[in-house]
Amino acid sequence: MERLDAFMARAAALYYAQRAGLGRDFTTAPEMSQAFGECLGLWCAVTWQAMGAPARVVWAELGPGRGTLMADALRAVREVAPGFAAAAEIHLVETSPLLREAQARRLAAAWHARFEEIPPGPMILLANEFFDALPIRQFVRRVEGWRERWVEGGRFVELPCAHAGEAPEGSIREWGEAAEALAGAIGARLAREGGAALVLDYGPAESGFGDTLQALRDNAPADPLGPPGEADLTAHVDFAALARAGRAAGAATHGPLPMGLFLQRLGLMARSAMLARAAPAQAGSILAAAQRLVAAEGMGRLFKALALAHPGLPIPAGFEG
Ligand SMILES: C[S@@+](CC[C@H](N)C(=O)[O-])C[C@H]1O[C@@H](n2cnc3c(N)ncnc32)[C@H](O)[C@@H]1O
C-alpha cells in the first residue's frame, strides 16, 4: 500500500522514463504554437532588463518536455535581445532520460535532476505544465473525521489522518505538498539572489475542494490508479497555495492571471497573425492554435500565469493592472 503522493511519484517516474507520451497522450502549449515560446522568451528578456541586465544570468526551465518552449524562446531572444541571449546560461531540470535526449538535440544546456542543483546567481525560470505533474495528497471528509487516500491494488484505501478543517461529508481536499515546497524553494532563492519565475499551468486561482486527479493516455481519459507508468497523471495546481508559499519564503508574487489574458498582453495574437501572413498555407492552423491558447473555452481561462519575483523588481510584463 502506498500513500497517493508516493504512488503518483512512482507512476510519473515510470511514465517519463518509458513512455513520455508528449504529443501522443497529451499536447502542451509550446507544441501547439511557436508563438507561445517566443512570447515567453521576450518576457524573460524584459525581466532581465528590469533586473539591471546582469552580465550572467541563469535561464532555467523545469520539465522542458521536448525542449520546444526553450528553443522557440532562444530563437526569439537571439533576434530581438542579443544581450540577454549572450548573458543567459541555460539550465534544464529534467528527470527523464528520454526527454533529456530530445532536449539535447535542440539545445546546448546543463541538465539537473532537481531545482536545488541549479548553480547560484540571479535567475529567470520558466515552468509550463510542470507543477501539475507533481504528486498530490488527498483527504476525504467522512462522518468519523478526515481520512487520507492511499492506493492498493488499483483502488483507494482510506486511512485515519491528522487533517483538520470543517467541510461537508464526502468533501475531498487536495494538498500539493511537493508543489508548495518547490514554490517555497524558488521564492527563497529569488529573494536571496534575484530574478523571477513564471509558472504556467492549469488550475483554479483560489484553493477549493474536489478531486482533480486525472490520467491521459492516447489523448483520452484513463484510470489514474491503473498500472503505473502507462498514462500521464496530473492534478490541478493550487495557485493560491503556490503564491502563499512563495511569499512566505520572501518573494513577491504577481497573479495568478488567466493565461489567455496574459498571453494576449504579451502579444501572442499579433505574433500569430504575423506568422500566418508569412505562411499562408498554414494560416488556418496557426490562428486556430493561438485561439485555443487564449480563448476562455480553450486553455485561456483554466490555465493561469503566476510570477514569483525578487521584491525589488517592478511588476513583470503582462501582470500590470
Ligand atoms: C507535461 S510535461 C511538460 C513539458 C513541457 N514543459 C511542455 O510544456 O511541453 C512535464 C515535464 O516535466 C518533467 N518532469 C515531471 N516530473 C518531474 C520531476 N519530478 N522532476 C523533474 N522533471 C519532471 C517531465 O519529464 C516533462 O519534461
The ligand as a Tripos MOL2 file, in Angstrom:
@<TRIPOS>MOLECULE
LIG
   27    29     1     0     0
SMALL
NO_CHARGES

@<TRIPOS>ATOM
      1 C1          3.7370   17.6410  -19.0320 C.3       1 LIG1
      2 S1          5.4110   17.6450  -19.4370 S.3       1 LIG1
      3 C2          5.5860   19.3600  -19.8740 C.3       1 LIG1
      4 C3          6.6170   19.5550  -20.9070 C.3       1 LIG1
      5 C4          6.8960   20.9900  -21.3580 C.3       1 LIG1
      6 N1          7.0550   21.9100  -20.2680 N.3       1 LIG1
      7 C5          5.8400   21.4570  -22.3120 C.2       1 LIG1
      8 O1          5.1540   22.4210  -21.9860 O.co2     1 LIG1
      9 O2          5.7180   20.8860  -23.3830 O.co2     1 LIG1
     10 C6          6.2040   17.5220  -17.8400 C.3       1 LIG1
     11 C7          7.7120   17.6380  -17.8730 C.3       1 LIG1
     12 O3          8.2260   17.6160  -16.5340 O.3       1 LIG1
     13 C8          9.1710   16.5460  -16.3830 C.3       1 LIG1
     14 N2          9.0230   16.0640  -15.0070 N.ar      1 LIG1
     15 C9          7.9290   15.5300  -14.4640 C.ar      1 LIG1
     16 N3          8.1250   15.3060  -13.1440 N.ar      1 LIG1
     17 C10         9.3710   15.7410  -12.8660 C.ar      1 LIG1
     18 C11        10.1480   15.8240  -11.6750 C.ar      1 LIG1
     19 N4          9.6780   15.4060  -10.5090 N.pl3     1 LIG1
     20 N5         11.3750   16.3650  -11.7430 N.ar      1 LIG1
     21 C12        11.8720   16.8180  -12.9310 C.ar      1 LIG1
     22 N6         11.1740   16.7730  -14.0990 N.ar      1 LIG1
     23 C13         9.9430   16.2390  -14.0600 C.ar      1 LIG1
     24 C14         8.7890   15.5700  -17.4550 C.3       1 LIG1
     25 O4          9.8000   14.6770  -17.7890 O.3       1 LIG1
     26 C15         8.4240   16.5270  -18.5910 C.3       1 LIG1
     27 O5          9.5720   17.0690  -19.2200 O.3       1 LIG1
@<TRIPOS>BOND
     1     1     2 1
     2     2     3 1
     3     2    10 1
     4     3     4 1
     5     4     5 1
     6     5     6 1
     7     5     7 1
     8     7     8 2
     9     7     9 1
    10    10    11 1
    11    11    12 1
    12    11    26 1
    13    12    13 1
    14    13    14 1
    15    13    24 1
    16    14    15 ar
    17    14    23 ar
    18    15    16 ar
    19    16    17 ar
    20    17    18 ar
    21    17    23 ar
    22    18    19 1
    23    18    20 ar
    24    20    21 ar
    25    21    22 ar
    26    22    23 ar
    27    24    25 1
    28    24    26 1
    29    26    27 1
@<TRIPOS>SUBSTRUCTURE
     1 LIG1         1 GROUP 0 **** ****
